[in-house]
Amino acid sequence: MDTAVTDDQNFLITCDRDEKIRVSNYPNCYNIHRYLLGHTEYVHRIILLPDSSLLSIGGDHRMLLWNLHTGANLQQISLSGDVTSASWHAPCLLIAISNLIRVYKRSSGVLELSSELKLDYDVISLSVGVGCAVVITKATRSTRI
């Protein structure tokens, strides 16, 4: 349900309704480089991070951090529900679970929970940039935090 191409354009990364993440050679995508296995339900979001890392978010209420070069799982983070939106801007990752926004900071190669913000309405989408985040909620209003 999500795709990404590495910055060097050597790999196409895909995920869908099964629990596998497929890393294929690009542009010959029929050549599978490796599978990243660790989720127990569908994977709906993948985010490429600096230093050849990949973050995956699954229906099993977990975020997994991967090393793309080795295929090693570097970190697992349990979540309290389905992630409705996620956005990365170094060094911060924002995720939304219903009406809760969690901010993770990447330090020493791992993600650490930095803060949480509970809103009055469920989050539909969020985006983070330099010094700000834009959040769209089910109340159809936009909040700048």
Contacts in CASP RR format, 6 or more apart in sequence:
PFRMAT RR
TARGET T0000
AUTHOR 0000-0000-0000
METHOD contacts of the structure
MODEL  1
MDTAVTDDQNFLITCDRDEKIRVSNYPNCYNIHRYLLGHTEYVHRIILLP
DSSLLSIGGDHRMLLWNLHTGANLQQISLSGDVTSASWHAPCLLIAISNL
IRVYKRSSGVLELSSELKLDYDVISLSVGVGCAVVITKATRSTRI
1 15 0 8 1.000
1 16 0 8 1.000
1 17 0 8 1.000
1 42 0 8 1.000
1 43 0 8 1.000
1 44 0 8 1.000
1 45 0 8 1.000
2 14 0 8 1.000
2 15 0 8 1.000
2 43 0 8 1.000
2 44 0 8 1.000
2 45 0 8 1.000
2 46 0 8 1.000
3 12 0 8 1.000
3 13 0 8 1.000
3 14 0 8 1.000
3 15 0 8 1.000
3 46 0 8 1.000
4 12 0 8 1.000
4 13 0 8 1.000
4 46 0 8 1.000
4 47 0 8 1.000
4 48 0 8 1.000
4 54 0 8 1.000
5 11 0 8 1.000
5 12 0 8 1.000
5 13 0 8 1.000
5 26 0 8 1.000
6 13 0 8 1.000
6 26 0 8 1.000
6 48 0 8 1.000
6 52 0 8 1.000
6 68 0 8 1.000
7 48 0 8 1.000
9 26 0 8 1.000
10 25 0 8 1.000
10 26 0 8 1.000
11 23 0 8 1.000
11 24 0 8 1.000
11 25 0 8 1.000
11 26 0 8 1.000
11 33 0 8 1.000
11 68 0 8 1.000
12 23 0 8 1.000
12 24 0 8 1.000
12 25 0 8 1.000
12 26 0 8 1.000
12 29 0 8 1.000
13 21 0 8 1.000
13 22 0 8 1.000
13 23 0 8 1.000
13 24 0 8 1.000
13 46 0 8 1.000
13 48 0 8 1.000
13 54 0 8 1.000
13 68 0 8 1.000
14 21 0 8 1.000
14 22 0 8 1.000
14 24 0 8 1.000
15 21 0 8 1.000
15 22 0 8 1.000
15 42 0 8 1.000
15 43 0 8 1.000
15 44 0 8 1.000
15 45 0 8 1.000
15 46 0 8 1.000
15 56 0 8 1.000
16 42 0 8 1.000
16 43 0 8 1.000
17 42 0 8 1.000
18 42 0 8 1.000
18 43 0 8 1.000
19 37 0 8 1.000
19 38 0 8 1.000
19 39 0 8 1.000
19 40 0 8 1.000
19 41 0 8 1.000
19 42 0 8 1.000
19 43 0 8 1.000
19 60 0 8 1.000
20 35 0 8 1.000
20 36 0 8 1.000
20 37 0 8 1.000
20 39 0 8 1.000
20 43 0 8 1.000
21 35 0 8 1.000
21 36 0 8 1.000
21 37 0 8 1.000
21 39 0 8 1.000
21 43 0 8 1.000
21 46 0 8 1.000
21 54 0 8 1.000
21 56 0 8 1.000
21 66 0 8 1.000
22 32 0 8 1.000
22 35 0 8 1.000
22 36 0 8 1.000
23 32 0 8 1.000
23 33 0 8 1.000
23 34 0 8 1.000
23 35 0 8 1.000
23 36 0 8 1.000
23 68 0 8 1.000
24 30 0 8 1.000
24 31 0 8 1.000
24 32 0 8 1.000
24 33 0 8 1.000
25 31 0 8 1.000
25 32 0 8 1.000
25 33 0 8 1.000
34 71 0 8 1.000
36 54 0 8 1.000
36 56 0 8 1.000
36 64 0 8 1.000
36 66 0 8 1.000
36 71 0 8 1.000
36 73 0 8 1.000
38 64 0 8 1.000
38 73 0 8 1.000
39 56 0 8 1.000
39 58 0 8 1.000
39 59 0 8 1.000
39 60 0 8 1.000
39 62 0 8 1.000
39 64 0 8 1.000
40 60 0 8 1.000
41 58 0 8 1.000
41 59 0 8 1.000
41 60 0 8 1.000
42 58 0 8 1.000
42 59 0 8 1.000
43 56 0 8 1.000
43 57 0 8 1.000
43 58 0 8 1.000
43 59 0 8 1.000
44 57 0 8 1.000
44 58 0 8 1.000
44 59 0 8 1.000
44 83 0 8 1.000
45 56 0 8 1.000
45 57 0 8 1.000
45 58 0 8 1.000
45 83 0 8 1.000
45 86 0 8 1.000
46 54 0 8 1.000
46 55 0 8 1.000
46 56 0 8 1.000
46 57 0 8 1.000
47 54 0 8 1.000
47 55 0 8 1.000
47 56 0 8 1.000
47 57 0 8 1.000
47 86 0 8 1.000
47 88 0 8 1.000
47 93 0 8 1.000
48 54 0 8 1.000
49 55 0 8 1.000
49 65 0 8 1.000
49 88 0 8 1.000
49 90 0 8 1.000
49 106 0 8 1.000
50 90 0 8 1.000
51 109 0 8 1.000
52 67 0 8 1.000
52 68 0 8 1.000
52 69 0 8 1.000
53 65 0 8 1.000
53 66 0 8 1.000
53 67 0 8 1.000
53 68 0 8 1.000
53 74 0 8 1.000
53 109 0 8 1.000
54 65 0 8 1.000
54 66 0 8 1.000
54 68 0 8 1.000
55 63 0 8 1.000
55 64 0 8 1.000
55 65 0 8 1.000
55 66 0 8 1.000
55 86 0 8 1.000
55 88 0 8 1.000
55 93 0 8 1.000
55 111 0 8 1.000
56 63 0 8 1.000
56 64 0 8 1.000
56 66 0 8 1.000
57 63 0 8 1.000
57 79 0 8 1.000
57 83 0 8 1.000
57 86 0 8 1.000
57 95 0 8 1.000
58 83 0 8 1.000
59 82 0 8 1.000
61 78 0 8 1.000
61 79 0 8 1.000
61 80 0 8 1.000
61 81 0 8 1.000
61 82 0 8 1.000
62 76 0 8 1.000
62 77 0 8 1.000
62 78 0 8 1.000
62 79 0 8 1.000
63 76 0 8 1.000
63 77 0 8 1.000
63 79 0 8 1.000
63 83 0 8 1.000
63 95 0 8 1.000
63 111 0 8 1.000
64 73 0 8 1.000
64 75 0 8 1.000
64 76 0 8 1.000
64 77 0 8 1.000
65 73 0 8 1.000
65 74 0 8 1.000
65 75 0 8 1.000
65 76 0 8 1.000
65 77 0 8 1.000
65 110 0 8 1.000
65 111 0 8 1.000
66 72 0 8 1.000
66 73 0 8 1.000
66 74 0 8 1.000
67 74 0 8 1.000
74 109 0 8 1.000
74 110 0 8 1.000
75 110 0 8 1.000
75 111 0 8 1.000
77 104 0 8 1.000
77 111 0 8 1.000
79 95 0 8 1.000
79 97 0 8 1.000
80 97 0 8 1.000
80 100 0 8 1.000
81 97 0 8 1.000
81 98 0 8 1.000
82 97 0 8 1.000
83 95 0 8 1.000
83 96 0 8 1.000
83 97 0 8 1.000
84 96 0 8 1.000
84 97 0 8 1.000
84 98 0 8 1.000
84 122 0 8 1.000
84 123 0 8 1.000
84 124 0 8 1.000
84 125 0 8 1.000
85 95 0 8 1.000
85 96 0 8 1.000
85 123 0 8 1.000
85 124 0 8 1.000
85 125 0 8 1.000
85 126 0 8 1.000
86 93 0 8 1.000
86 94 0 8 1.000
86 95 0 8 1.000
86 96 0 8 1.000
86 126 0 8 1.000
87 93 0 8 1.000
87 94 0 8 1.000
87 126 0 8 1.000
87 127 0 8 1.000
87 128 0 8 1.000
87 129 0 8 1.000
87 133 0 8 1.000
88 94 0 8 1.000
88 128 0 8 1.000
89 128 0 8 1.000
89 129 0 8 1.000
89 130 0 8 1.000
90 106 0 8 1.000
91 105 0 8 1.000
91 106 0 8 1.000
91 107 0 8 1.000
92 103 0 8 1.000
92 104 0 8 1.000
92 105 0 8 1.000
92 106 0 8 1.000
92 114 0 8 1.000
92 128 0 8 1.000
93 103 0 8 1.000
93 104 0 8 1.000
93 105 0 8 1.000
93 106 0 8 1.000
93 111 0 8 1.000
94 101 0 8 1.000
94 102 0 8 1.000
94 103 0 8 1.000
94 104 0 8 1.000
94 126 0 8 1.000
94 128 0 8 1.000
94 133 0 8 1.000
95 101 0 8 1.000
95 102 0 8 1.000
95 104 0 8 1.000
96 102 0 8 1.000
96 123 0 8 1.000
96 125 0 8 1.000
96 126 0 8 1.000
96 135 0 8 1.000
98 122 0 8 1.000
98 123 0 8 1.000
99 118 0 8 1.000
99 119 0 8 1.000
99 120 0 8 1.000
99 121 0 8 1.000
99 122 0 8 1.000
99 123 0 8 1.000
99 137 0 8 1.000
100 116 0 8 1.000
100 117 0 8 1.000
100 118 0 8 1.000
100 119 0 8 1.000
100 123 0 8 1.000
101 116 0 8 1.000
101 117 0 8 1.000
101 118 0 8 1.000
101 119 0 8 1.000
101 123 0 8 1.000
101 126 0 8 1.000
101 133 0 8 1.000
101 135 0 8 1.000
101 145 0 8 1.000
102 113 0 8 1.000
102 115 0 8 1.000
102 116 0 8 1.000
103 113 0 8 1.000
103 114 0 8 1.000
103 115 0 8 1.000
103 116 0 8 1.000
103 117 0 8 1.000
104 111 0 8 1.000
104 112 0 8 1.000
104 113 0 8 1.000
104 114 0 8 1.000
105 111 0 8 1.000
105 112 0 8 1.000
105 114 0 8 1.000
106 112 0 8 1.000
117 145 0 8 1.000
119 135 0 8 1.000
119 137 0 8 1.000
119 143 0 8 1.000
120 137 0 8 1.000
120 139 0 8 1.000
121 137 0 8 1.000
121 138 0 8 1.000
121 139 0 8 1.000
121 141 0 8 1.000
122 137 0 8 1.000
122 138 0 8 1.000
123 135 0 8 1.000
123 136 0 8 1.000
123 137 0 8 1.000
123 138 0 8 1.000
124 136 0 8 1.000
124 137 0 8 1.000
124 138 0 8 1.000
125 135 0 8 1.000
125 136 0 8 1.000
126 133 0 8 1.000
126 134 0 8 1.000
126 135 0 8 1.000
126 136 0 8 1.000
127 133 0 8 1.000
127 134 0 8 1.000
132 144 0 8 1.000
132 145 0 8 1.000
133 144 0 8 1.000
133 145 0 8 1.000
134 142 0 8 1.000
134 143 0 8 1.000
134 144 0 8 1.000
135 142 0 8 1.000
135 143 0 8 1.000
135 144 0 8 1.000
135 145 0 8 1.000
136 142 0 8 1.000
137 143 0 8 1.000
END
